[in-house]
Amino acid sequence: MLKILFPLLFMMCFVKSWEFVQVSLFLFCFMLMNLVGHGFYICSLGYGLGMDYLSYILILLSSWIMPLMVCASQKVKSKNNFSLFFLLVNLFLLLTLLMTFSSMNYLLFYISFESSLIPTLILILGWGYQPERIQAGIYMLFYTLLASLPLLISIMSLYHEGGSLTMMLSMKVIGTEFINVMWYLFTMIAFIVKLPAYMFHLWLPKAHVEAPVAGSMILAGVLLKLGGYGIIRMLPMFLTVNKMFVWVWVSVGIVGGVCVSFVCLLQVDMKSLIAYSSVAHMGLVLSGLMSSSCWGTNGAVIVMIGHGLCSSGLFCIANMVYERVGSRSMMICKGLLSFMPSMTLWWFLLSIGNMAAPPTLNLLGEVSLISSLVMWSKLSMLGVSLLSFLSAAYTLYMYSLSQHGVFYSSLFSCCSGKVREYVILFLHWFPLNLLIMKSSLFMIL
């Protein structure tokens, strides 16, 4: 099988036809998913790399989103804007994600976790839209690096005290002494920033707004899930200390999600609104993960997958509007129903997915998360109900303002949509609604 994959990868990088590159990338990721599904991935890569249900799901998500983001980046090809280098950066990003999700050693996980920052930064700085992309890249770089240095110190301390960095075999930190509390906070802060939680989220809207469509799709689709994945992997070592801080993280997740939802209602930039909505959804994920219950963890994984597909699709369709109209402002991009009636259907389908309507994965995940939070404290019902209501409110605000109303007078014609664009949107929507029938796949506990 490797004799097929490597020549295919080589041709994909050096052939001139962009359509051939897209088909080849789809074939490559399809073969990769087949290898993962048949267990070839585990037995071929040695003892440092392996896979369980959680890794399997996230590897599939990465392999699914990557070809879609390349297909959505037609502007790179049309402008001949270093398209070969663009493909190499995306393939390197896919490699770092696969290494991160299949690492069985905490140090290898940390190295892969941080390596994903490099191609993401190159995507933002190299193919971003505005001059502010430099500021956005620096924001992301410093937020992530400053928060990740304590994690490296924590991993080194873990090896010094326990003698092993293998997942599930390393030592458990027992006791609530001051040094253990600091150890716990040093470990969690990197994942809280990457998730990101409220108060640590300032880098995310800037990075999303200035990133090209490929950067926005991979950020929303996969890179935000690195934070939740890291918490799931590291939290079992700190269960004793975590009991002291559950109320802090649940408060940050729910109250922060409500605050960010109000911020969403003030936005006029499509990409900015979708980016802030990601912060609100990840706040609920953080609350469920820190509750340390089966319902909370399983629900968080389901929401992570559902949000990855839905949010990536919303960024993709917002970019399609931007390429036609030349603006992301909903004051200018209003009345799109008159210009793109067929595209309005996909706006509707992805918007109801964002507000967790049936039969999407987001509904199943949010029901599990709400159940876990209500089991932890009945007082959380107030915040969760307000968060669910506001989630529907800002999604309806985005949909109604962009699709309805009188269109901007400067617009006189617009392409309703191309087959390639409909296929990309369908491949986001289809698994989002189909996977709810295979919910046992997400029961990792």
N, C-alpha and C positions, 0 to 999 in steps of 0.2 A: 504493500500500500504506500509506503514511503517513496518508492520508486516513481509512483504516480504523482504524489503531492509536490515533491521538490521541483521537478520540471515544470509543473503547472504554475507553481509560485514564481519560478524564474521567467516564464513567458508572460505572466501577468504583469511583471515589473517592466519588461523591456519591449513589449509589443506596442505599436503605435495606436491601434484601434481602441478607442475608449469603450465601445460596446463589447468588444472581446474581453477587455479587462473586467467589466462588470460581470459578464457570464462566468468568467474564470474564478472571480472572487466568490460568487455564489456557489460554484462547484466545490471550491476549496473548503468553504465553511460547512457545506453539506457533508463532505467527506469527514471533516473534523468532528461533526456531530455524530456521524456513524461510528467513528473510532471510539468516541467517548461512550456511546451507548452500548457497544459490544465489549467494553472492558479492556480493549487494546491499549487504551491510554494509561491505565494503571501499571500493567505489567511491563511496559516498554520503557518507562522513564526512571526506574530505580526506586530506592527507598526514600529519597527526599521528597518525592512527589506522589500524590495519591488523590483519592476522590471519595466523597460521600454524597448523600442526596443534595445537601446544600451547595456543595461545589459544582455538582452536576447541573443543577438548575441555572446557576449564575454563569457557568461556562456556555451553556446553550444560549442564554440571553445575550452574552457578548458576541457569540458567533452569528446570532440572528441580526443584531443591530448593525454590526460592522459593514456588511455588504449594502444594507439599506442606506447608510449614511454616505457611502461612496456613490451610490446611484443618485442620491439627492443633490450631490455636489457637481452639477453640470456646469456651473459657472466657472469652476476651476479649469475644466476642459475647454470651454468656449473661449476663454481668455488666454489659453495656453500658459497658465500661471503656475509653472513648475509642477505639472501634473504627475510626473514620475516621482519627484520628491514627496509630493502629497500622498501618493500610494504607499511609499516606503514608510512614511511617518505613521500612517494608519495601521500598517502591518506590524510595526514595532509596538504600537499601542496595544494591538490585539495580543501580541506575544506576552507583554507585561501583565495584561489582565489574566491570561491563561495561567501564567506562572503564579500570580497572586492567589487565584482561587484554587489551585491544586497544590500549594505548598503545605508540607506537613511539619516544617520547621519554622519556628517563630522568627528567626533571623532572616531566613530566605523570604518569608512572608513580608517582613519589614522592607527588605531591599526591593522586592517586586512592587510593593505598595507605593514606595516613593518613586520608583522608576516610571510609573504611569504619569507622573507629573510632567516629565520632560516632553514627551510627544504632545501632551495637551497644551503645554505652554507654547510649543512651536506652532501648533494649529492656530492658537489665538493671535500670536504675534505675526505669523506669516500670512494668514488669509482672513484676518479680521476686517471689519467694515470701516471703522472710524479711527482717527488718531488716538482716541482714548483707550485703544486696545493695549497700549504699553502700560498704562496705569492699571488696567484690569489684570494683566498678566503679573505685574509686580504685587498687586493685592493677593492674588491667588498663591503666588510663590511664597510670600512671607507668612501669610496665615498658615499655610500647610507646613512649611519647614519649621517655623517656630513652635508649632504644636507637636511636631513629630520628633523633635530632639528629646523631650522627656520620655517618649515611648522607647527610643533606643536605649536610654539609660535604664529604663525599667526592664527591658529584655536582657541587658547585660547583668543586672542585679539578679534577675531570675536564674540565669545560668550560674552565677557565682554562688547563690544560695542553694539551688536545687540540683545543679549538675547536669541538667537536661533541658533542651529547648524543643523537644518533640511534642507536638500537640497531643493532648489527652494523657501524656505521661509526665508532664512537668509538675512541679510542686504546687500545692494549694497554700495560699496566704491566709492563715487562720489568726484571728484576733483583731481587735479594733484599736491597737495602739496607734500613736501619732504617725510613726514611720510607715505602718501598713496603710493608713489613710492616705498619706502622701504618695505612696507607691501606687495605690488604686487610682488616684486623681491623675498622676503622671501618665498612667497607661491609657485612661479613658479619654483624655483631652484631645488626643490626635484624632480619634474616631468621631468625637463630638463635632470637631471643626469640619471634618470631611463629610459628615452626614448631610448638611450642617444643621445644628440646633440653633434656636433663636439666641441672639446676642453674639453668636459666632458665625453669622451668615452673611456678613457684609461683602465678602468676596464673591459670593455666588451670583447675585443679580448683575454685578459688573462683568463677570466672566461670561455669563450667558448672553448679555446684550451685545458685547463686543466680539464674541466668537462667531466664526462662520457657522453655517448650518451643520456641518459635520461635527464641529466642536460642541455645539449646543446639544445635538442628539446623543453623542457619546457621554457628555457630562450628565445629562438628565437620565439617560438610559442605563448606564452601567457605573460610572465613576462615583456617583452619590451612594451607590449600594456598597462600596468598599467600606464605608463607615459602619453600616449595619452588620456587614460580614465580620469586620474586625471585633465589634462588640460581642457577637455570638461566640467567636473563637476565644476571646480573652476573659470574658466575664466568669466562666466556671472557676477560675483560679481565685476570684475575689468575692465569692458569694457571701461570706460572713461580713465583709466590710460594706458590700453593696446594700445590705439591709438597712444601713443607717442613712443611705442617700437616695432611696427609692422616691421619697416624697419630693426631693429636690428635682430629680429628672422628670418626674411626672408633671410637676408644676411648670418646669421650663418647657416641656413638650406641649402641654395643653394650653396654658396661658400664652406662651409664645406663639403657638399656632393661631389662637384667636387674634392676637395683635397683628400678626402678619396677614391674616385674612382681611382685616380692616385696611391694611396698607394696599392689598390687592384691589380693593374697591376704589382706590384713589389713582390707580395707574391708567395711563392712556397709551402706553407702549405695550404692544402685544407680547413681545418676548419678555419684557420685564414682569408683566402680570403672570405669565406661565412660570417664570423663575421663582417669583415669590410664592406661588401656589405649591411649588416643590418643597419649600421650607415648611409650609403648613402641614403637608402630608408627612414629611420626615419627622416632624415633631410628634405626631401620633405614633409613628414607628418607634421612636426613641422611648416613649412612655411604655409601649408594650414590651419592648426588649428588656428594659430595666425592671419590670415587674417580675421577671424570672419565672413566669408561669408557662405551661405548655401552650395555652391559648394565645398568650401574648407573643411568644416567639414564633409560632406557626403563622399567626395573623400578620406579624411584621414581615415575614418572608413573602407571603402572598401579596401584601401591599407593595413591597419592593419590586416584585416582578411586574405586577399590574401597572404600577406607576412608571416603571421603566419603559414599557410599551406605549402607554397612553401619552406620557409627557414627551417622549421622543417624537411621536406622531404629531402632537400639537406644534412642536418647534418646526417640524418639517413643513406642515401646512402653512404656518405663519411665514416661513421663508418663501414659499410659493407666491403668497400675496405680495411680499416685499419685492420679489423679482419683477412682478408685473407693474405694481403701483409706484415703487421707489420710496415707500415710506412704511414704517411700522406703527404709526400713530392711528389709533382707532377713530380719531376725528376726521382723518383723511380717508382711511380704508373702511368707510361705512357704506352701507347699501350694497354690499358685495353680492347679495342675492340677485340683483339686477344684471350683474356682469358675469358671475360664475355660479349659476344655479346648481350645476352638478357638484361643484366643490362644496356647496353649502351642506349637502348630505353628509360629507365626511367631517365638516366642522361639527355638525350635530352629533354624529356617532362618537367622535373623540371627546366632545364636551360632556356628554352624558357619562362617558367612562371616567372622566376627571371628577365628576360629582358622585361617583360610586353608585350608578344606577344598575339594576339587573339587566343582563346576566353577566356582567363584567367581573373580572378577578378582584377589582377594587372593592366591590360589595362584600364578597366572601371574606376578604382580609379585614375590612373595617368592622364587620360584625364580630369577628374573633377578637380584634383589638378592643372594641368597646366592651365585650363580655369580660375580658381579662381586667380592664381598668375598673369596671363596676364591681367585680369580685374583690379587687384590692381595696377600694373605698367607694361607698355609695355617693360621697360628695363629688366625686369626679364626673357624675352624670351631668351636672350643670355645665361644666366646661366642654365636655364631649358633645352634648346636644347643641351648644352654641357653635362649636367648631364645625359640626356637620351641616348646620343651617347656613353658616357663612360660606362654606365650601360650595354649596349649591348656588348661593347668591352671587359670588364673584365669577363663577363659571357662566351663569346666565347673563350676567352683565357683559362679559366678554363676547358671548355668542350674539346677544341681541344688538349690541352696539356696532359690532362689525358687519353683521349680515343684513340688518333691517335699517330702515330710515332712507332719507333722500341721499343719493350718492353725491360725492364731491364734484363740483361743476367742472373742474379741470380734466376729469376722466371722461373719455368719450368712447373707448373700446377696450376690450380685454379678452385674452384667450381663456376660455372656460376651463381648460385642463387638457393634459396630454395623457396618453395611455400609460407611459412610464410613471407619471405622478399618481395616477389612480392605483397602479400596482403597488407602489411603495406604501401608500396609505392603507390599502387592503391588507398588506402583510404586517402592518402594525395592529390593525383592528381585529383580524381573524384570530390570532392566538389569544388576544386579550379576552375574547368572548368564548373561545372554544375550550381553553384550559380549565375552566370552572367545572367541566365534566370529568376531569381527572384530578380532583382536589387531593387525592391521596398522595400525589407526587410531592406536595408541599408539606406533608406531615413529617418534619425532620425530627420531632421529639415524640 
